[in-house]
Amino acid sequence: MSIAKKVAGQSAWFLVGNVYTLIVGFTFQIYLARQIGAEGLGVFGLLQAGVTAASGLLGLGIAQVMVRFIPEHVRKQEYAELHALVKGGFALLAGMGLLGVAVVYSGLPLLVSHWPELGGRESEVLAGAIMLPLGLLLHASTQALRGFFDIRYVVMGSSILQLTAKVVFSIMAFATGYYLMGYLWAVNASMAIAVAWMLRGIYIHLQRHPVSTGAEKVGFLSEWRRYAKVMYGNSLLGFWAQPLERFIVGLTVSSAAVGVLVVANTLYMLPAVFLQMFLAIVGPMMAASASERNFGEVGHIYHLSTDWLVRLSLPLIVFFAFMATPVLELYGASFSAQGVWLLRLLVVGQLLNLMAGPIGNVLNMCGQERKMFVINTGSLLLRAALLLTLVPTLGLNGIGIVVCVILFSTNIVGIIVARKELGVHWWHRKYRAWLLPAIFTSAVAWGLQGVSLSTLALVACLPLLYLVFHGSYILIHGFNPEDREVLAAVRAKLPPGIAKYV
C-alpha cells in the first residue's frame, strides 16, 4: 500500500471523529458556558491546568516510549519486549496516578491555605483530582494504540464515546441542579469509559502478538530508558509552563477571564485537531522509516501530511479570524467583550504552526529527540518570560502575542534542524497552490463579516468557506497525484451507482 493510501485510510477515521467533535463539542461548550458561566468555566480551567501539570510530573515519559517503540517491536517480532513495555508501563502509570490522588487528598488543607479562592471548593478539588490517574491512562492508551496503527479505537474512544458520555452525563447533572460539581463527575465518568474501551483494544492487539513459551522475562530496556529520560525532561520543563498562562490570568485579571481564555483556547485548538490526526498517523510511520534510515520517505510523508493539513484546516482558521465576534457572542456577552482579539491572535499563531506541519514529529521519531528537547527548553523559558512580562500589562491579548511568537520561533528552529541533520526540507512546490484559494476564502469571509448573521446563518458560513476554498482549489489546480490516488481508492470501495458521481 502506498504512503498516500495508508495515511488517507487512517485519516478517514480521524475525519469522522473530528467532524463529530467539531459539531457536538462546539455546540456543547456553548451550552456549558451558559450553564456554569465564565467563572465556573474558569475554576474548571484552573483545576484542569493543575491536573495537566501533575500529569507531566507523574507521566515519566512512558506514553511517548510506547508510541516510539511499539511499531519497532512489532516489525521485528520482539513480542516479549512488546508485552513487557505495555503491561509494565500501564502498571507504573496507574500507580503514579493513585499516588497523585493521595497527595492531593492529604495536602488539601495546605493547598487551600495558600490559595484562598479554593476555600469552600474542596469537594471540586477532590473530584478534579480523580482526573489525574484517568488522564495518565487515557494518554498512554492513545499512544499505545497509535503504536499499533489502530486509529479506529482511538477515534471511537476519545472523539465519540468520551465526548458523548460527557455530554449526556453533564445534561443529567445540570437537570438535577449539580453544575460545576456535576460537570466534574461527568468528565471523570467519560474518561473512565474511554479508558476501558481503549484498554480493550490494546488487549486485542497483544493477543495477536503472543509471547512464545519459554521466552525470558524482559525488564525495562536501556533504549526505553534513554528515550523516556528525554521525553520526561520535556514534561518536567512543560509541567509548570503549560498551565502558567491560566494561573497568571487568574492572579492578575480574574477567574472569569480564565473562563474566556478556556473558550478561546478551545476554539483556536479546533483547527489543530487535523494536526493531531496526522501526528497520530504519521509518527509511527516516520519511526518505521527512520529505523531503516530512509529519510527520503520521511520527507515524502512530511510534505504529504503538511499539504493535506493546511488544506483541511485553513477555512476553519479563516472562519474564526473573521467571525470571532459573533462566534464568541454565542457563549455570552462577557466572552465577546474580552476575547475577540485574543482569538484572532491565537488563530494567526495556529496558522503558522499548521503551515510548519508535523516538524516536531520528524525530529522526535528520527533520532533527533535530544535536539527537539533543546528547542523545547528554549521555547518554554521564552514563553514563561513573555507571559510574565506581557500578560500583567496587556491582559488576555498578551497571551495571543506570546503564542504567535513561540509557535513561529519554535517551528522555524525545528525546520532548520530537520534540514541540516536529516536533509528533510520544509518547502515543496505543491504549497504554492494554497495561495489563491486562501485569498478567495478570506475575501468571502471579509464580506460576510459586515453582515448581521443569525446563529443558523453563522453556522452555514463554515461549510460555505470550505466550499469556496476547495472548490477554487480544484478549479484552479485540479487534483495532484496523491489526491487522485486516494480518490481512486475511495471510488473503488463505493457501490457502482454512487462511484460514478465521485
C-alpha positions, 0 to 999 in steps of 0.5 A: 500500500502506498504512503498516500493510501495508508495515511488517507485510510487512517485519516478517514477515521480521524475525519469522522471523529473530528467532524463529530467533535467539531459539531457536538463539542462546539455546540456543547461548550456553548451550552456549558458556558451558559450553564456554569458561566465564565467563572465556573468555566474558569475554576474548571480551567484552573483545576484542569491546568493543575491536573495537566501539570501533575500529569507531566510530573507523574507521566515519566515519559512512558506514553511517548516510549510506547508510541516510539517503540511499539511499531519497532517491536512489532516489525521485528517480532520482539513480542516479549519486549512488546508485552513487557513495555505495555503491561509494565508501563500501564502498571507504573502509570496507574500507580503514579496516578493513585499516588497523585490522588493521595497527595492531593487528598492529604495536602488539601488543607495546605493547598487551600491555605495558600490559595484562598479562592479554593476555600469552600471548593474542596469537594471540586478539588477532590473530584478534579483530582480523580482526573489525574490517574484517568488522564495518565491512562487515557494518554498512554492508551492513545499512544499505545494504540497509535503504536499499533496503527489502530486509529479506529479505537482511538477515534471511537474512544476519545472523539465519540464515546468520551465526548458523548458520555460527557455530554449526556452525563453533564445534561443529567447533572445540570437537570438535577441542579449539580453544575460545576460539581456535576460537570466534574463527575461527568468528565471523570465518568467519560474518561473512565469509559474511554479508558476501558474501551481503549484498554480493550483494544490494546488487549486485542492487539497483544493477543495477536502478538503472543509471547512464545513459551519459554521466552525470558522475562524482559525488564525495562530496556536501556533504549526505553530508558534513554528515550523516556529520560528525554521525553520526561525532561520535556514534561518536567520543563512543560509541567509548570509552563503549560498551565502558567498562562491560566494561573497568571490570568487568574492572579492578575485579571480574574477567574472569569477571564480564565473562563474566556481564555478556556473558550478561546483556547478551545476554539483556536485548538479546533483547527489543530485537531487535523494536526493531531490526526496526522501526528497520530498517523504519521509518527509511527510511520516516520519511526518505521522509516527512520529505523531503516534510515530512509529519510527520503520517505520521511520527507515524502510523508512530511510534505504529504501530511503538511499539504493535506493539513493546511488544506483541511484546516485553513477555512476553519482558521479563516472562519474564526479570524473573521467571525470571532465576534459573533462566534464568541457572542454565542457563549455570552456577552462577557466572552465577546467583550474580552476575547475577540482579539485574543482569538484572532491572535491565537488563530494567526499563531495556529496558522503558522504552526499548521503551515510548519506541519508535523516538524516536531514529529520528524525530529522526535521519531528520527533520532533527533529527540535530544535536539527537539528537547533543546528547542523545547527548553528554549521555547518554554523559558521564552514563553514563561518570560513573555507571559510574565512580562506581557500578560500583567500589562496587556491582559488576555491579548498578551497571551495571543502575542506570546503564542504567535511568537513561540509557535513561529520561533519554535517551528522555524528552529525545528525546520532548520534542524530537520534540514541540516541533520536529516536533509528533510526540507520544509518547502515543496512546490505543491504549497504554492497552490494554497495561495489563491484559494486562501485569498478567495476564502478570506475575501468571502469571509471579509464580506460576510463579516459586515453582515448581521448573521443569525446563529443558523446563518453563522453556522452555514458560513463554515461549510460555505468557506470550505466550499469556496476554498476547495472548490477554487482549489480544484478549479484552479489546480485540479487534483495532484497525484496523491489526491487522485490516488486516494480518490481512486481508492475511495471510488473503488470501495463505493457501490457502482451507482454512487462511484460514478458521481465521485 
